[in-house]
Amino acid sequence: MATTKTLIADLYEMTKPKVVFLMLITAWVGMALAPLGAIPWQAVIMGTLGIAFVAGAGAAFNHILDRQIDQRMARTQRRPIATGRVSSRVGLSFAILLTVLGMALLLVYTNALTAWLTLASMVGYALVYTAYLKRSTPQNIVLGGLAGAMPPLLGWTAVTGEVTGLPLLLVLIIFAWTPPHFWALAIHRRDDYAKANVPMMPVTHGIAFTRIQIWLYSWLLLAVSLLPVALGASGGVYAFAALGLGARFLQWSYRLLYNKRVDAAWSTFKFSITYLLYLFLALLVDHFVWPLITSWMANG
């Protein structure tokens, strides 16, 4: 029994549940912002499960493909595949099973567009990014970032069956957010990546150059985050949140740029997660909560 529980725990760890949960939040926002009448609960629930399974499969494939790299890095050397607690064969079977289950749920209960977009996102992360880009170019996270930016679009298409402008704007926000988010971690773990011979930006171009890139991308992220407001898709509440969160991100990247704090890289990385969570929650408040409040105030 203990062995079975350990195996289940290890397989669960391989799905990177915290990362997948953040992805699901952005997918839920995509679902919530879609122009719907009655909530299509079947598509919402099964779409969530399907996206989660395929995303977890991508994470499991990442564990398998990166096992040698993971063994050399302090942050990842205790992962199930890297330590041998889970064999590559078992891990591969698990990843394939999750992919099949996720695709089946999406094809049967949502639509083919969502299923194939989700699969393409997983392949982009597991194969294009992990197997090739990560090992070949310091621009890996930029070129491969589109795969991780897809969940808002997947959530939208799961309940509408079509691609429109607003979810693409949300994808663009995550796409712009990914490099400063990940490069801050890469600075913090530079020695790990150098030891594993992974050409992350701080390894190939140095920490000073990467700090400048984070600073510049933080400005780009601020501009991109305001596009929903500029195009009339969001209102004042979201604009206020985007400006406030963007200013805070710039503050952290400034501290990182000029090395104002010893823990600036790690703190920038941690804030970037908070930034994305709060920004997408602000979208929901702007579209649903604030109109209810203003309506209630207007009616006395």
N, C-alpha and C positions, 0 to 999 in steps of 0.2 A: 504493500500500500504506500509506504514511504517513497519507494522508487517511482510509482505511478504519479504521486503528487509532485515529486520533484520534476519529472518529465513534463507534466502539465504546466508547472510554473516556468520551466525553461522555454517551452513552446510559446507561452504567453509573453515572456520577455522578448522573444524573437520578433514579435509583431510590433515592437516599439509603441506600447499603448498610449503613452503620453503624447507622442508625436501624432499618432492617429487621432486621438481625441481632439487636439487642436485643429487638425484638418477637418474633422467632423463638425466642429463649431462653425467653421467658415462655410461648410456645405449646408448646414442648417440655415445660416443667414441667406445663402442663395435660394433655398427653398422658401424661406419666409418672405423674401422680397418679391418673389414671383407673383404676377397678377393673377390671383386665383379667386374663385368664388368660395364654395365649400372646400375645406381642407381635404385633400386626397390622402387620407391616413394610410391607406395601403401603400401608395407610392412613397410616402414619407418614411414609414417604418422599414419597408423592404429596401428602399433606396439607401437608407442609412446603413442597414446591415450589409447590403451588397458592396457599397463603397468601402465600408470598414473592413470587410473580408479581403477585398482586392488590395487595399492599402496595406493591410497586415501581411499579405502575401509578398508585396514588394519589399517590405521591411525584412521578411524572412529570407528572401532571395539576397538581399543586401548582406545579411549575416553570413550566408554561404559564400558569396563571391568575395567578401572582404575578410575571410577568416585569417589569411596570412598577415594582412595588414593589422587586423585587430590584435593578433598575438604580440605585435611589437609596440602597441600603444597602451599606456597606463590606463587611459579612460575606457578602453574596450577589451582589455586582455582577459577579463573575467566573463565575457559573453559565452553563451552555451556552446556555440559551434567552435569558437576559438579555443576553449578549454577541452573540448572533446566530450563534454557532458551529453551533447546531442550530436550524433553522427551526421555527416553531410547527407547521407542517404535518407535518414529520417527527416532531416530538415527540409530537403528537397520535396519529399512526399507531402509534408505538411504544407509547404508553400503552394504546391500544385493543387492540393485539396482546397485550400482557401480560395485560390483563383477560380476553380471550377464552381464552388459553392457561390461565391460572390457574383460571377458572371451569370449563373443560372437564376439567381434572385433578381438581378437587374433586367435580364432578358424577359423573364416571365412576368414580373410585377411592375416594372417601370417601362422602359422602351429600349430599342436597339441602339439609339444614339447615345444614351447614357452608358450603356454597357460597353460599347466599343471605345468611347472617350475615356472611360475609367481604365479599361485594359491598356489603351495607348499611354495613359499617364503612368501606369505601373511599369510598363515596358521601358518608358523613357527614364524612369528613376532606377529601376533594377539593372537594366542592360546598357542603355546609352550613357547614363551618368556613372553608375557604379563600376560597370565593367570596362568602360572606355574613357570617358571624359575625366573622371577622377584621377586616372593614372597617366593622363597625357597632356593636360594643359592647366595652367593656373586660373584660367577662365572657366574652369569646370562648373562651378556653382552658378555662374551667370548663364552659361549655355544650357545647363541641365535644370535650371530653376523653374522652367515652364511646367515640368511634370508635377512639381510640388505646389504649383500655384493654381492647379485646376479645380480643387474641390468646390469653390463657389459656383463655377459653371456646371459641375456635375450635379450639385444640389438643385440648381435651377432647371436643368434639362430633365431631371428625374420626375419633376412635377408638371413640366410644361411640354416636354418633348421637342423644344426648339432652342436655338441659340439667338440671343439678342444682345443689345449694347451693354446694359447694366452689368450682367455677370462678367462680361469681358473686361469691364473697368475694374471689377473686383479681382479678377485674375491678374490684371496689370499691376494692381497695388501689391499683391503678394510677390509678383515677379520682381518688382523694384525693391521690396523689403528683404528678399532672400540674401543678396550679397552682403549688405552691412550686418545683417543678423549672423550669418555664418562666418564671415571674415573676422568678426570680433571673437568668436570661439576659436577660430584658427590661430589668431594671435596668442590667445591664452594657452593653446595647446601646440604652439609652434614646434617645440622640441620633439613632441610625440610624432607629428607629421614628418619632420625631418628624419627621425629615426626609422620611420616606416617607408621613407622614400616616396612620399606622396607630394606631388608638386602643387601644394596649396600656395596661395599668394604670398603669405609671410615667409615661406621657405624659399621661393624662387626670386622674389623681388624685394624681400626685406620687410621688417615690421613698419618702418617709417613710411614706405610707399603704400602699404596696405592701410595704414591709418588715414592717409590722404584719400584713398579710394572710399573708405567708409564715410568720411566727412562729405565727399562729393555725392555719394549715393544717398546720404541722409537728406540732402537738399532735393535731389531728384524724387525721393520718396514723398517729401512734403508736397511737392508740386503735383505728383501723380495722385496723392490721396485727396486732393481738392478737386479733381476732375469731376466726380459725381455732383459736386456743388455747382461748378462752372457750367455743366451741361444740363442743370436743372433736375437731376435725378435725386438729389438730397437737399435738405434744408439747413436751417440755422443751427440746430442742435448738433448735427453731424459736423458742420463747418467749424463750430467752436471746439468740438472734441478733436477734430483732425489738426487744427492749428495748435491746440494745447499739447497734444501728444507728439506732434511733429517737432514743436519747440523743445520738448523734453528730450526727444531723440537727438536733436541737434546739440543739446547741452551735453549729453553723454558722449557723443562723437567728438565734440570739441575737447572735452576732458581727455579723451583717448588720444586725440591728435597731438595735444601738447603735453601728454603724460602727466596730467594733473593729479592723478591718483594711481597708486600701485595696482589696484584691482580694477582699473578703468575698463579693460577689455572684457573681463568676466561680468562686470556690472552692466556694461553696454549690451552684452549678449542676453543677460537675464531680463533687462528692461525691454529688449526688442520683442520678447515673447509677450510680456504684458501689453506692450504697444499694440500688437496685432489683435490680441484678445479684446482690448477695450475699444479699439477702432471699429471692429465689426459689431460689438455690442452697441456702440453709438449709432450705427446704421439702423439697428432694430428700434432703439429708443426714438430716433428721428422719424421713422416711418410709422410706428404704432403707438408708442406711449405718449409722446409729446402731442400729437393731434388729439388724443383723448383728453389730455389735460387742458389744452386750449379750448376744446369744445365744452368741457365741463365748466371752465371759468366763464366762457361766453354766455352760457345758459344760466349762470348764477347758481 
